[in-house]
Amino acid sequence: MRFFDAHCHLQDERLLPILDAVMERARQAGVTDMMCCGCEERDWPLVGNLARRFPQVRASFGLHPWHVSTRGPDWMETLRRFLSDVPSAIGEIGLDHTLDRTRFEEQETVLIAQLQLARELHRPVSIHCRQAWGRLLELLDHHGWPENGLMFHSFSGPKELVPSLTRHGAYCSFSGSITHPRNIRGRKALAAVPLDRLLIETDAPDLLPSLPPEALAPGVNRDLPVNEPAYLPLILGVAAEIRTTLPETLAEATRANALSLWHLS
Ligand SMILES: [Zn+2]
């Protein structure tokens, strides 16, 4: 089986020092492609370098709602430069209402600017949304849904939301959070997404899936284990059980969906 990790952060300081081992474990696990998302100006050069160094690493550049306050005066110009220098998509961008309320307006300004850039440059978009679905849909309806593809990463909305997203051609991507049996809402949403709109991701190094201790990669700090792309087959296996389908079917479909969303082959 071959797998596409639709969302991860290989540039993270928890993964960079062990990256050769991480990439080798990903290869052995059959993870042939990884969409590596930059989140702030500081990490865009790292993502660009990784995409140049590893053919299996695909790049996205964006300003994440958590990092809006770190942006410099020329951030849009810098973003444009990365988007033109490296074959890439836009993300991770979005809205997060679990954060400090004073930044909601700033988050929206930054998101809208990047959605406009995606339209202008014909790029697909990866969206982060936490507890802000109502407002996000309002903004998308008002400013226009991305015309060149979009995905909602680590989808956390209710299953009732799925049709209003897929109607606009959106993909819903599920992370290791669905491996936790108590995540009933996430599991119901996963079961509700049409196969041709579904993606699977690790969001490494965050969102470590529920793993038996023996499944942890050798040599990692067992007290502070980090997530990595090699765990994607495990997440996909649980997703296949929830959807009562074969892992092979799910691996093939989610990989084909990712290739189609990001215009890759
Ligand atoms: Zn992420």
Residues whose N, C-alpha, C, O or C-beta is under 5 A from the ligand:
A	BS01	ZN	D203
